[in-house]
Amino acid sequence: MSAIKIAFFDTKPYDKQSFDKANENFGFAITYLETRLDARSAELAHGADVVCAFVNDRLDAETASILERGKTKLIALRCAGYNNIDLKAVWQKIHVVRVPAYSPYAVAEHAAALLLTLTRHTHQAYNRVREGNFLLNGLIGRDLHDKYVGIVGTGKIGKIASDIFRGFGMHILAYDKFPDEEWAKKTGAAYVALDELCQKSDVISLHSPLTPETRYLINEHRLSLMKHDVVIINTGRGALIDTKALVKALKKGHIGGAGLDVYEEEEGYFFEDWSSIAIKDDVLARLLTFPNVIISGHQAFFTNEALGAIADTTLGNIKDYVERNVLPNEICYKCGSKDCTKEKFKRCW
């Protein structure tokens, strides 16, 4: 086991801490690299059996070819998302596995935190009080009880989020391409068309994966359907929202606010310190000026429990491949599903 070499890209201190702890049970030889993976840095993985990548590493055709020439056999994503990979280019050159689930509670709870912060203006109150200002002017909130929340995407995270919101006494509307009617019947959620969800919801929380079909799911048309005091929460993928259309709606006062843990052009900004450097992305800079917008830097997943689960699953994926030549969390280049192969599922082939 110790002979297996892993090139670990885009390393942060917390990555090293969680993976070193998990690796006590595996014994891999991990080389931690601070640089992100792309065609310029791929040569650093030369001779590594496995490359471990994250959400902002870029795995295009050129990068895949360099890794293949360097004898890399497996790309182990330490995340659920894979929209940064050209799966078709990588397919049949290097296997790609991911972490399909780690802590859905972490993400769902962060969505609730963003909603409560926006609804009760706690971010503004915190800053005021620190300056000795105890005025309540402009801090009027609203009850969540008896309001309608639209859950877009009812996978594990969406379902847990709906449980949390239902605990506030909210009514659940849901949209999913593959509705779980049994779950809806059990919980009292109502599946509706996406346009209807946009029209009726007081809160909209996004939990869909990013695919060509879901890109810009929230666009200018759907923003125009929403209530003028609606709050949009996105802990899913940045490009679920057409951000320029969102900025336009915010400027006109057509929506009440937005809590965003993800941003469609976050690469290069999120996970880095830009506090002393001018942000060149005009759309992101404009978003940061709105008092009714909260942006967190892709931290919804960021709990001790989630980091531990990510490390264990990632290294477990590698062990499965090395010891048994099995890939339970491999990604199909056609549909993105885990376990979708010619032998197991025919739908994509």
URTA-V333979 format. One record per residue. RES is the residue in three letters. NEAR is the number of other C-alpha atoms within 8 Angstrom. D_LAST is the distance of its C-alpha to the last C-alpha in Angstrom with 2 decimals. Layout:
res=<RES,RES>
near=<NEAR,NEAR>
d_last=<D_LAST,D_LAST>
This chain:
res=<MET,SER,ALA,ILE,LYS,ILE,ALA,PHE,PHE,ASP,THR,LYS,PRO,TYR,ASP,LYS,GLN,SER,PHE,ASP,LYS,ALA,ASN,GLU,ASN,PHE,GLY,PHE,ALA,ILE,THR,TYR,LEU,GLU,THR,ARG,LEU,ASP,ALA,ARG,SER,ALA,GLU,LEU,ALA,HIS,GLY,ALA,ASP,VAL,VAL,CYS,ALA,PHE,VAL,ASN,ASP,ARG,LEU,ASP,ALA,GLU,THR,ALA,SER,ILE,LEU,GLU,ARG,GLY,LYS,THR,LYS,LEU,ILE,ALA,LEU,ARG,CYS,ALA,GLY,TYR,ASN,ASN,ILE,ASP,LEU,LYS,ALA,VAL,TRP,GLN,LYS,ILE,HIS,VAL,VAL,ARG,VAL,PRO,ALA,TYR,SER,PRO,TYR,ALA,VAL,ALA,GLU,HIS,ALA,ALA,ALA,LEU,LEU,LEU,THR,LEU,THR,ARG,HIS,THR,HIS,GLN,ALA,TYR,ASN,ARG,VAL,ARG,GLU,GLY,ASN,PHE,LEU,LEU,ASN,GLY,LEU,ILE,GLY,ARG,ASP,LEU,HIS,ASP,LYS,TYR,VAL,GLY,ILE,VAL,GLY,THR,GLY,LYS,ILE,GLY,LYS,ILE,ALA,SER,ASP,ILE,PHE,ARG,GLY,PHE,GLY,MET,HIS,ILE,LEU,ALA,TYR,ASP,LYS,PHE,PRO,ASP,GLU,GLU,TRP,ALA,LYS,LYS,THR,GLY,ALA,ALA,TYR,VAL,ALA,LEU,ASP,GLU,LEU,CYS,GLN,LYS,SER,ASP,VAL,ILE,SER,LEU,HIS,SER,PRO,LEU,THR,PRO,GLU,THR,ARG,TYR,LEU,ILE,ASN,GLU,HIS,ARG,LEU,SER,LEU,MET,LYS,HIS,ASP,VAL,VAL,ILE,ILE,ASN,THR,GLY,ARG,GLY,ALA,LEU,ILE,ASP,THR,LYS,ALA,LEU,VAL,LYS,ALA,LEU,LYS,LYS,GLY,HIS,ILE,GLY,GLY,ALA,GLY,LEU,ASP,VAL,TYR,GLU,GLU,GLU,GLU,GLY,TYR,PHE,PHE,GLU,ASP,TRP,SER,SER,ILE,ALA,ILE,LYS,ASP,ASP,VAL,LEU,ALA,ARG,LEU,LEU,THR,PHE,PRO,ASN,VAL,ILE,ILE,SER,GLY,HIS,GLN,ALA,PHE,PHE,THR,ASN,GLU,ALA,LEU,GLY,ALA,ILE,ALA,ASP,THR,THR,LEU,GLY,ASN,ILE,LYS,ASP,TYR,VAL,GLU,ARG,ASN,VAL,LEU,PRO,ASN,GLU,ILE,CYS,TYR,LYS,CYS,GLY,SER,LYS,ASP,CYS,THR,LYS,GLU,LYS,PHE,LYS,ARG,CYS,TRP>
near=<6,7,6,10,13,13,14,12,15,12,11,7,6,6,9,10,8,11,11,8,7,12,10,7,5,9,8,11,9,8,8,9,10,8,8,11,13,11,12,7,10,12,10,6,12,11,8,13,11,14,14,12,13,10,9,8,12,11,13,13,9,8,13,13,8,11,13,11,8,11,10,16,10,12,13,14,15,12,11,9,9,10,7,11,8,10,9,7,9,13,9,5,9,12,11,11,13,16,13,8,6,9,10,11,9,12,12,15,11,10,15,11,8,12,11,10,10,15,8,10,12,9,8,8,9,8,8,10,9,7,6,6,7,6,4,6,5,4,9,8,7,6,6,8,7,8,12,12,14,15,16,14,13,15,8,7,12,14,9,11,14,10,8,11,12,10,7,8,10,13,10,14,14,14,15,9,5,4,8,7,7,6,8,11,8,7,6,7,12,8,11,9,7,8,8,8,13,14,9,9,15,12,12,14,13,14,15,12,9,13,7,5,6,10,10,9,9,10,11,10,7,10,14,8,9,13,12,8,9,13,13,11,14,15,16,12,13,11,11,15,12,12,10,7,10,12,11,8,13,12,7,6,8,13,13,11,12,12,15,13,13,14,10,10,5,9,6,6,8,8,6,6,6,8,5,5,5,6,8,5,6,7,9,8,10,9,9,10,6,8,6,8,12,11,9,8,8,10,7,12,11,8,7,6,7,12,13,11,10,12,12,10,9,13,11,8,14,11,10,11,10,7,6,7,7,6,10,7,11,13,12,12,8,7,7,8,8,10,12,12,8,7,5,7,9,8,4,7,4>
d_last=<34.88,37.39,36.14,32.84,33.37,31.83,32.41,32.64,32.60,34.21,36.47,38.85,41.63,39.94,36.79,39.00,40.91,38.01,36.08,39.29,40.05,36.63,36.71,39.85,37.61,35.30,37.51,35.22,36.87,36.00,37.20,37.47,37.25,38.37,36.64,33.26,30.42,29.66,30.00,33.77,33.85,30.96,33.47,35.10,32.25,33.00,33.12,31.48,28.85,27.39,27.60,28.07,27.43,28.16,27.31,29.33,28.34,26.51,23.61,22.82,21.94,25.60,26.02,23.00,24.48,27.85,26.63,24.80,28.05,29.92,28.05,26.29,23.47,22.59,22.79,23.95,24.12,27.04,25.79,23.11,22.38,20.20,20.72,22.96,20.22,18.31,15.19,13.60,16.93,17.25,13.86,14.67,18.30,19.23,17.74,18.22,19.42,21.24,23.68,21.93,25.36,28.90,31.55,30.47,34.20,35.11,33.06,34.05,37.67,37.70,36.55,39.53,41.79,40.97,41.60,44.91,46.06,45.53,46.91,50.05,50.54,50.98,50.06,52.84,55.28,54.73,55.65,58.64,60.16,59.93,62.17,64.56,63.46,63.27,63.14,60.59,60.57,57.07,55.41,55.14,51.89,50.56,49.64,46.02,47.10,46.21,44.02,40.41,37.60,34.16,31.36,28.27,25.41,26.13,24.44,26.84,28.89,29.18,30.34,32.88,34.12,34.66,36.66,38.83,39.42,40.17,42.78,44.51,44.74,42.12,40.13,36.34,34.17,30.43,27.37,23.74,20.58,20.04,23.70,25.07,27.68,29.07,29.89,31.40,33.56,34.73,35.67,36.83,34.31,33.49,30.13,30.89,29.40,29.40,32.25,34.30,33.76,35.04,38.03,39.14,38.53,41.34,38.96,35.28,33.38,29.97,27.51,24.07,21.62,21.45,18.44,18.71,19.37,22.07,23.85,27.39,26.91,30.67,31.99,35.29,34.70,33.94,36.74,39.07,38.28,39.27,42.66,44.97,45.41,41.76,40.69,37.15,35.84,32.83,31.84,28.10,27.14,29.62,27.62,27.21,30.68,31.89,34.82,36.96,36.81,37.72,40.70,41.82,41.75,43.65,46.26,46.92,47.14,44.35,42.90,44.72,42.98,39.93,39.13,36.52,35.29,32.71,33.02,30.55,32.49,33.58,32.68,36.03,38.01,36.70,37.62,40.45,44.14,45.05,48.29,50.51,48.32,47.82,44.39,43.27,40.45,42.41,40.03,40.06,43.81,44.36,42.42,44.71,47.75,47.01,48.93,46.40,43.43,42.67,40.30,39.51,37.81,34.46,36.39,34.95,33.27,36.49,38.11,39.24,36.95,33.84,34.72,35.29,31.98,30.12,31.97,31.49,27.72,27.24,29.41,27.89,24.41,26.11,27.97,24.92,23.40,26.76,28.08,25.18,22.26,20.16,18.52,18.56,18.39,15.85,14.07,10.39,10.78,8.39,10.08,12.90,12.79,14.47,13.21,9.48,8.24,6.48,9.88,10.59,8.02,5.31,5.68,3.78,0.00>
